[in-house]
Amino acid sequence: MQNIPTTVATVGKLKPEIRLAQAISEFGVALQSREDDAHIRFKNLQTRSPPNATEVLRLTEEINSDGARRHRAWKPYATRLVNILDRIRQFAPVGDVLVGGAQNLLASGVWATVRMALEVSVSFLSYFDKVSALLLRIGLSISLHQDFVLLFPTCQKTQKYICEYMIVFVHICKKITVDAQKSFASQMAMSITSSFDAVFKPLEDELRSWGQLIENRVSVLVARSSIQSHSSTVERFGRLQVMFSQDAAKRDRETRSHRLFEALAPDQKEFESIWRRERKKGTSRWILNNKSYLEWMGTKSSATLWLQGNLGSGKTVALASVVADLVLAHKETEAGNFENSRSCAIPE
C-alpha cells in the first residue's frame, strides 16, 4: 500500500483516457518493425466490436492451437489465462465511458493489444511460459466484488483508476511484444543480465498498486450502495444503472441477460473451473480425428455423441477437448457445456 500515493502522484497531466489512447498507438508502432503483417492485423482488430465472454475462451483456444502447431511440447498453457483475460475484458470499456463515445474504440484497442501480445509471444515456448506466469500473478493481485460491472459506472474516480490500470497493462503488453520479437540469442543474452521477473517487476508493482486502489474503491461503493444479499438482481440493477453513451441501452440489456443466466445456472462458474482444470491436462487429439466425432460435427440435425470408457480412461479430458474444438469451429454460435463433479447435484 505504501506505493499507492506515489503511483497517484506521478501520473501525467493528460487525462487518463487520452494517455490510454496514446499507449495503444505506441503499441501499434512497436509492431511496425516486424516483417509480417502484424501491424495491419492490429489495425483490423481495433475496428472489431469489444469481446464478450465467449471471445475470451475463443482467444485462449486459438493460442493453444497455434502453440500446438509451433511446439511439440506444447500443452494448453493459454487456458490458464481465462480469468485475467476476462478481467481485462471487463476493464477495457472504461476508456470509452470516460470519453463518452459509443464506438468502443478504446475497448477494442485494449483487447487488440492483449491479443497481439499473446500471438507474438507464442513464438518461443519458454518465453510464453514466463508471460503466462506473469499474467497469472497479475490476475491474482486483485479481487473484485461480483457487482463490480454495475458499480464502476457510478464513480468517476473508479473509472480513472481502471483507466490507469489499463494504461500500465498496455505498457506490459508492449514490453512483451518488443522482447518477443528479439532473436533467441538476444533473449538468452538478456536473461543472463537480468531475469524476466526483474525486467517486468516495476510495471507489475505499478499495476498492483492501481489494482489495490480499484479494489478499495469498489469496496467503498459496495458499502455505500448497501447491497443486500437477498435483493433481486433486477432491483440491484435498477438502483445502480447509469446511462453514459448512446449504446448504454444495449449494454443494459446484455447485463440483464447475463444476470438472468447467472440466476438460472448458479453453478456455471464451478463448471467452467472444472473445464479449465481438465483442459490444462492436455488435448485428446484421438477424439478430434475420430470418424464418428467428425460425422457428429458435420451433422445438421440434432444428434448425440456417446463416449464410454472405464474410470480414469480420460473421458473428462476428451470432453474438455471437444468443448474447445466446438468453440473454435462454431464462431457464430455459442457453445454450452456441463461439467459434472461430486459436489454438483445432477438435475432429475
FENHURA-V453899 format. One line per field, one symbol per residue. ss: DSSP state (H for helix, E for strand, C for the rest). phi: phi as a letter, one per 40 degrees, with the letter a starting at -180 (. if undefined). burial: # if it has 24 or more other C-alpha atoms within 12 Angstrom, else .. Layout:
ss: ???
phi: ???
burial: ???
This chain:
ss: CCCHHHHHHCCCCCCHHHHHHHHHHHHHHHHCCCCCCHHHHHHHHHCCCCCCHHHHHHHHHHHHHHHHHHCCCCCCHHHHHHHHHHHHHHHHCHHHHHHCCCCCHHHHHHHHHHHHHHHHHCCCHHHHHHHHHHHHHHHHCCCCCCCHHHHHHHCHHHHHHHHHHHHHHHHHHHHHHHHHCCCHHHHHHHHHHCCHHHHHHHHHHHHHHHHHHHHHHHHHHHHHHCCCCCCCHHHHHHHHCCCCCCCHHHHHHHHHHHHHHHHHCCCHHHHHHHHHHHHCCCCCHHHHCCHHHHHHHHCCCCCCCCCCCCCCCCHHHHHHHHHHHHHHHCCCCCCCCCCCCCCCCCCC
phi: .cccdccccccccccdcccccccccccccccccccccdcccccccccccdcbccccccccccccccccccbcccbccccccdcccccccccdcccccccgcbcfcccccccccccccccccccbcccccccccccccccccabbcccddcccccbcccccccccdccccccccccdcccccccdcccccccccacdccccddcccccccccccccccccccccccfcccccccccccccbcbcbaccccccccccdccccccccbccccccccccccccccibcccccbcccccccccccbcabbbbbaccgchcccccccccccccccbccbcbbabbcacccccdc
burial: ......##.......##.##########.##......##..##.##...###################.....##########################..#.######################.######.###.##.##.#..###################################..............#...#..#################.##..#.#.....#..##..##..#......##..##.##...........##.###########..##....#...#.................##############........###.........
